Amino acid sequence: MTEQRTGNPAPLRFAFYGRVSTEDKQDPAASKAWQLRRAETLIETRGGRIVVEYFDVDRSRSIPWVRRPRASELLEALKDPGRGFDAVVIGEPHRAFYGGQYGLTFPLFDHYGVPLWVPEIGGVIDPANEAHDMIMSMFGGLSKGERNRIRTRVRSSMAAIAATEGRYLGGRPPYGYKLVDAGPHPHPGKAADGKRLFKLEIDPEAASVVQRIFSEYLGLDGSPEKGLFAIAEGLTRDGIPSPSAHDRARNRHREGLAWAKSSVRTILTNPRYTGHQVWNRQRKDEVLIDVNDVSLGHITKLRWNERDKWVFSSTVVHPVIIEKDVFDRIEGRLVTRRCQTGGTKARHHTKHAYALRGVMYCGLCDRKMQAHTYKEYVYFRCRYPEEYALANKVEHPRNVFVRENQVTALVDPWLAKVLAPHRIKETIADLHGCQEQPQNLAAMRAKAQIADCESKLARHRAALEAGANPVTVATWMADTEAHLAAAQAELRAAQGQQRRILTVEEIEKLVAGVGDLARTLRDADAAARQGVYRTLGLRLVYYPREREIRVEADLDPDRITSSHDPGFGGTVCVRGGT
């Protein structure tokens, strides 16, 4: 009788994936320990062992796998034949999958032939088993429901606490206040973990600035009332640090060089200066990053709620900086100005057509110049307060302006000359030759946003190393990373739609579309002129010191104007003023 030996198969090597919740503030070490234990219990009876761990900390379950740092690393590892593990095990599907994430993620495991083990299935998921697919999809729905219930409970609790107790609920203190310790947390469990309460106290230096802003806006000191711009300019001129410069520990991600009009308005509209706690002024809306690729998930955007949804404390709960009657006067004035034509946030359609709308740029700051009408003349103006220019190290007069008819009187003949019938072939040849390196404005914008996000992330890390509040910095980083993902998605979409180079025949057709240019421009109204300028992709850059305008044209079949793609150009002299 011959003895047969049966060799034992090698034990499976597993990669573990888990995630700690942000909604219920669990301890990362404890959460990882119990998820890992569940996974080990599942695979130990089959002789498996975990050789590598992927665990995301402080990441919301709503964030898809491709945007979670450790989960995305795991997905990349699936593509590598020498990945070092044979299967993946998840300790808790509620933590791993949210909504429809399972349906978007599991096909990758199946494609690369990597089994996925889950305790609720009792082992490996069978891609051909409808029951397995139904169970995992159900867990995604339960996870989404659980998150929504947590959010509802938290919001209801915070609304009740704000209204009845007036407790400080977190976030940055308003400019003019500072945070001070208010004792241990009333919840025994949180108190045992060292959690503390905080309350608002007056910051004397900043509070006096707040009072000055309210006084100047209403003219309480007997001086004329000032507008938002005038107040911001005065504060910058007097060397008073802006809110972000005043509290650098919490605002390392901002430059804080000068006061902005928006900062003044934010202070004037904050009812917390009256001593009342106010909650729910803003809400967080989840917006798809890319409507053409829902797998990228959402980005959270802060939006203002209507006043009737704000929650006020029933009594005064912290020191008063501005009396309520003064604040009410401010609110009344702002509402009145909104309703007036030309007032703050006035919403009305322009009554004038401007031939150069959207094509006039300031050569000093590269911003679009704004059109306005004075008497019978149309002007384009770039208003840049002197204090802003000094603070931002930009040599820019307070106002740069040029009259529209002076520009068109010189640009129109120049265009007619360039596109004259006897020169048309030469001009078309020049236009075609200047398209050698066409750029995509959307791609360039996305690249700039990516660079800005990466710069912010570096500053966030520096703030964390310098001892800033880890919870606050984590919030900053999560928001920046979401914007980074959105910019990367925009870049991918833009690169897939790179603008092609026009042929000579296409340029001829485009130029022919404007007909007899000299007659067209001579007889056209402002709206028709604007159509011609945009057809040619004109970009007019005004240099006030030289009193010159550089004319650039960008021919694009889809009429996507890019300031970085000069097709042909020239310089004409105009009279202007500063």
SVG drawing of the C-alpha trace seen along z (x, -y; Angstrom):
<svg xmlns="http://www.w3.org/2000/svg" viewBox="-39 -115 45 117">
<polyline fill="none" stroke="black" stroke-width="0.4" points="0.0,0.0 1.5,-3.3 1.2,-6.2 -0.1,-9.4 0.9,-12.8 -1.4,-15.7 0.4,-19.1 -1.4,-21.8 -2.1,-24.9 -0.2,-28.0 -2.3,-30.3 -4.0,-33.2 -2.3,-36.6 -4.9,-39.3 -4.9,-43.1 -7.2,-44.6 -9.3,-47.7 -11.1,-49.8 -12.2,-53.3 -13.0,-55.4 -16.1,-57.5 -16.0,-61.3 -19.7,-61.7 -19.7,-60.0 -16.1,-61.0 -14.9,-57.5 -11.4,-56.9 -9.3,-55.8 -7.3,-53.2 -10.3,-51.5 -12.2,-51.6 -9.4,-50.0 -8.9,-47.4 -12.4,-46.0 -12.7,-46.2 -9.3,-44.3 -10.4,-41.7 -13.6,-41.0 -11.6,-40.6 -9.0,-38.3 -11.8,-36.1 -13.3,-35.6 -10.0,-34.6 -8.2,-32.7 -10.5,-29.7 -9.5,-29.5 -5.8,-29.7 -5.5,-33.3 -3.3,-36.1 -3.2,-39.8 0.0,-41.1 -0.8,-44.7 -3.3,-47.2 -5.1,-50.1 -7.0,-52.2 -8.5,-55.7 -8.8,-58.0 -11.1,-61.0 -12.7,-60.4 -16.4,-60.6 -18.1,-57.5 -19.7,-59.6 -16.3,-60.2 -15.8,-57.6 -12.8,-55.2 -10.9,-57.0 -10.7,-60.1 -9.9,-58.3 -6.1,-58.3 -5.6,-54.7 -8.5,-53.3 -7.1,-54.8 -3.8,-53.2 -5.5,-49.8 -7.2,-50.3 -3.8,-51.1 -2.3,-48.0 -4.9,-45.9 -3.4,-46.7 0.0,-45.4 0.6,-41.7 3.3,-41.7 1.0,-43.3 2.0,-41.0 -1.5,-39.9 -4.0,-37.4 -7.3,-38.8 -8.8,-41.7 -10.9,-41.5 -13.2,-44.2 -14.0,-44.3 -17.2,-46.3 -19.1,-47.0 -21.0,-49.9 -17.6,-51.7 -16.3,-50.8 -19.3,-51.3 -21.8,-54.1 -24.8,-54.4 -23.9,-53.0 -20.1,-52.8 -20.1,-49.0 -21.4,-48.8 -18.7,-51.3 -15.8,-49.6 -16.4,-45.8 -16.0,-45.5 -12.4,-46.5 -11.8,-43.6 -13.5,-41.3 -11.5,-42.7 -8.1,-42.2 -9.1,-38.8 -8.7,-39.8 -11.3,-38.2 -13.1,-40.4 -14.0,-38.9 -16.7,-40.3 -18.0,-39.0 -21.6,-39.5 -21.3,-37.3 -19.4,-34.7 -16.4,-34.7 -15.6,-35.7 -18.1,-37.6 -19.2,-35.6 -19.7,-38.1 -22.2,-35.7 -24.3,-35.4 -27.3,-37.8 -27.9,-37.4 -24.3,-38.6 -24.8,-41.6 -28.1,-42.4 -26.7,-42.1 -23.8,-44.4 -25.9,-46.9 -28.3,-46.8 -25.4,-47.6 -24.5,-50.7 -28.1,-51.9 -28.1,-51.2 -24.8,-53.1 -26.3,-56.1 -29.4,-56.0 -27.2,-55.8 -25.2,-58.8 -28.4,-60.8 -29.8,-59.8 -26.6,-61.0 -26.7,-64.3 -30.4,-64.8 -29.8,-64.0 -26.7,-66.3 -28.5,-69.2 -31.6,-68.9 -29.4,-68.7 -27.3,-71.8 -30.4,-73.8 -31.9,-73.0 -28.6,-73.8 -28.2,-77.1 -31.8,-78.2 -32.1,-77.2 -28.5,-77.2 -26.8,-79.5 -23.7,-77.3 -20.7,-78.0 -21.0,-75.3 -17.5,-75.4 -15.9,-77.0 -13.9,-80.2 -14.9,-82.9 -16.2,-86.0 -13.7,-88.8 -13.9,-90.8 -14.1,-87.8 -11.7,-85.2 -12.3,-81.8 -11.7,-81.0 -12.1,-77.8 -15.6,-77.2 -15.0,-74.0 -15.4,-70.3 -17.9,-69.0 -21.3,-68.2 -21.4,-64.7 -19.6,-62.4 -18.0,-60.3 -16.7,-63.3 -15.5,-64.9 -13.6,-61.6 -11.9,-62.0 -10.7,-65.5 -13.3,-67.4 -13.8,-71.0 -16.4,-73.7 -15.5,-77.1 -17.2,-80.5 -16.7,-83.8 -15.0,-86.7 -14.2,-90.2 -10.9,-90.7 -10.4,-94.4 -8.2,-95.3 -10.5,-93.7 -13.7,-94.7 -12.8,-98.4 -12.3,-97.9 -15.8,-96.3 -17.3,-99.3 -15.5,-101.6 -16.9,-99.8 -20.4,-100.1 -19.9,-103.7 -18.5,-104.7 -21.1,-102.9 -24.0,-104.7 -22.1,-107.9 -22.6,-107.6 -19.6,-109.8 -21.1,-112.8 -19.1,-112.2 -20.7,-111.3 -21.8,-107.7 -19.2,-105.6 -19.6,-102.7 -18.0,-99.3 -15.1,-100.2 -14.3,-103.4 -14.3,-101.6 -12.0,-98.9 -9.6,-101.4 -9.5,-103.4 -8.7,-100.4 -5.9,-99.3 -4.5,-102.8 -4.4,-103.0 -2.4,-99.8 -5.1,-97.8 -4.6,-94.1 -7.4,-92.4 -9.3,-89.6 -7.1,-86.9 -3.9,-88.8 -5.1,-89.5 -5.6,-85.7 -2.8,-84.1 -2.9,-80.8 -6.3,-80.1 -5.7,-81.7 -2.3,-80.4 -3.9,-79.4 -4.8,-83.1 -2.5,-86.0 -4.3,-88.6 -2.6,-91.6 -5.5,-94.0 -9.1,-94.6 -11.6,-93.5 -15.1,-94.9 -16.5,-91.4 -14.8,-91.3 -16.5,-94.6 -19.8,-93.4 -19.5,-90.1 -18.9,-92.0 -21.8,-94.3 -24.2,-91.4 -23.1,-89.2 -25.9,-89.3 -23.6,-87.6 -22.1,-91.0 -25.4,-91.7 -24.6,-89.0 -27.0,-86.3 -25.8,-82.9 -26.8,-82.4 -26.7,-79.0 -27.6,-77.7 -26.7,-80.9 -25.1,-78.6 -25.7,-75.1 -23.5,-72.5 -24.8,-71.3 -23.3,-68.3 -22.7,-69.1 -21.5,-66.6 -17.8,-67.2 -18.5,-66.1 -22.0,-65.5 -20.5,-63.3 -18.7,-61.1 -20.8,-60.6 -18.2,-58.1 -16.1,-61.0 -18.7,-61.8 -19.6,-65.2 -17.9,-68.3 -19.3,-70.2 -20.2,-73.8 -21.3,-76.3 -24.4,-78.3 -26.3,-81.0 -29.7,-80.1 -32.6,-82.5 -32.9,-84.5 -36.1,-82.7 -34.0,-79.5 -31.4,-81.0 -31.6,-79.8 -31.2,-82.5 -30.5,-82.1 -33.5,-83.3 -31.2,-85.4 -27.9,-87.3 -25.2,-84.6 -21.9,-86.3 -20.5,-89.9 -22.2,-92.5 -20.1,-94.5 -22.9,-96.2 -26.2,-97.1 -29.2,-95.4 -30.8,-98.7 -27.6,-99.7 -27.5,-96.3 -31.1,-96.6 -30.4,-100.0 -27.6,-98.4 -29.9,-95.6 -32.5,-98.1 -30.0,-100.1 -28.6,-97.1 -32.0,-95.9 -32.9,-99.3 -29.7,-99.5 -30.5,-96.1 -33.8,-97.3 -32.3,-100.5 -31.0,-100.5 -27.2,-100.5 -27.3,-99.6 -25.5,-96.8 -26.3,-93.5 -28.8,-95.3 -30.1,-92.9 -31.1,-94.4 -30.4,-93.9 -28.2,-96.4 -30.0,-99.0 -27.0,-99.6 -25.3,-97.5 -21.5,-97.8 -19.5,-96.9 -16.4,-96.0 -18.1,-94.1 -15.9,-91.2 -12.9,-92.1 -11.3,-95.0 -8.6,-94.2 -6.4,-96.3 -2.7,-95.9 -1.7,-96.6 -3.7,-93.9 -5.0,-91.8 -8.6,-92.0 -11.5,-92.7 -12.5,-96.4 -16.0,-97.2 -18.3,-99.2 -20.4,-102.1 -22.2,-105.1 -21.7,-108.7 -24.1,-111.1 -23.9,-110.0 -20.5,-108.4 -19.5,-104.8 -16.4,-104.3 -14.4,-101.2 -12.9,-101.4 -10.7,-99.4 -11.1,-100.4 -8.4,-99.3 -8.2,-101.0 -4.7,-102.5 -4.5,-100.7 -5.1,-97.4 -2.4,-98.1 0.1,-99.0 -0.8,-96.0 -0.6,-93.6 2.5,-95.3 0.8,-96.2 1.5,-99.6 -2.0,-100.5 -3.8,-103.9 -7.1,-104.1 -8.9,-104.3 -7.9,-103.5 -10.5,-104.4 -10.8,-104.8 -13.7,-105.9 -15.2,-103.2 -15.6,-105.3 -12.0,-106.4 -11.0,-102.7 -13.4,-101.6 -12.4,-104.7 -8.9,-103.3 -9.4,-99.5 -12.1,-99.4 -10.0,-100.9 -7.1,-98.7 -9.2,-95.6 -10.6,-96.8 -7.1,-97.3 -5.8,-93.9 -8.8,-92.1 -9.0,-94.3 -9.7,-92.2 -6.2,-92.9 -4.5,-91.7 -6.8,-88.9 -4.6,-86.1 -1.6,-87.4 -3.6,-87.8 -5.2,-84.4 -1.7,-82.9 -0.5,-84.8 -3.5,-83.5 -2.9,-79.9 0.8,-80.2 0.1,-81.5 -1.9,-78.4 1.0,-76.1 0.6,-75.7 -3.1,-76.1 -3.9,-76.0 -7.1,-75.1 -8.3,-77.7 -10.2,-75.3 -7.1,-73.1 -5.0,-76.1 -7.5,-77.2 -7.7,-73.7 -3.9,-73.5 -3.8,-76.8 -6.5,-75.6 -4.5,-72.4 -1.3,-74.4 -3.3,-76.6 -4.8,-73.6 -1.4,-71.9 0.0,-75.2 -2.8,-75.4 -2.2,-71.8 1.4,-72.6 0.4,-75.6 -2.1,-73.4 0.6,-70.9 2.9,-73.7 0.1,-75.0 -0.3,-71.5 3.4,-71.2 3.4,-74.6 0.8,-73.4 -2.5,-74.5 -5.7,-72.7 -5.6,-69.3 -9.4,-69.2 -9.5,-72.6 -6.6,-71.8 -8.2,-68.4 -11.4,-70.3 -9.3,-72.7 -7.4,-69.8 -10.6,-67.8 -12.1,-70.8 -9.0,-71.6 -8.6,-68.0 -12.2,-68.0 -11.5,-71.1 -8.2,-69.5 -10.2,-66.4 -12.7,-68.7 -9.9,-70.6 -8.2,-67.3 -11.6,-66.1 -11.9,-69.4 -8.4,-69.0 -9.1,-65.5 -12.2,-66.7 -10.4,-69.6 -7.5,-67.5 -10.0,-65.3 -11.4,-68.3 -8.2,-70.0 -8.9,-72.6 -7.8,-71.6 -5.9,-73.8 -8.1,-75.5 -7.3,-74.8 -6.7,-77.7 -10.2,-77.0 -11.8,-77.2 -10.2,-80.5 -11.3,-81.8 -14.9,-80.8 -14.7,-82.4 -13.3,-85.7 -15.8,-85.7 -18.6,-85.4 -18.1,-89.0 -18.6,-90.2 -17.4,-93.7 -15.8,-94.5 -15.4,-98.2 -19.0,-98.7 -20.2,-96.3 -18.4,-98.2 -19.3,-101.6 -23.1,-100.8 -23.4,-98.4 -24.9,-99.1 -23.1,-98.1 -24.6,-94.6 -23.6,-93.9 -20.1,-95.2 -19.7,-93.0 -20.6,-90.0 -17.9,-90.9 -15.3,-91.3 -16.2,-88.0 -16.2,-86.2 -12.6,-87.4 -11.8,-86.5 -10.5,-90.0 -8.8,-90.8 -7.9,-94.4 -5.4,-95.1 -5.1,-98.7 -1.8,-100.1 -2.6,-103.5 1.0,-104.7 1.8,-104.3 -1.9,-105.0 -1.7,-102.0 -4.0,-99.1 -2.6,-95.8 -5.0,-94.0 -5.0,-90.2 -7.3,-87.8 -7.9,-84.2 -9.7,-82.2 -11.6,-79.3 -14.3,-77.3 -16.1,-76.8 -15.5,-80.5 -13.7,-79.7 -11.8,-82.8 -8.3,-82.4 -6.2,-85.3 -3.1,-83.1 -3.6,-82.3 -2.8,-85.3 -3.7,-84.6 -2.6,-88.0 -2.1,-91.3 -0.9,-94.8 -0.6,-98.0 -2.7,-101.1 -2.5,-104.4 -5.6,-105.8 -6.2,-108.6 -7.2,-107.6 -7.1,-108.8 -5.9,-107.6"/>
</svg>
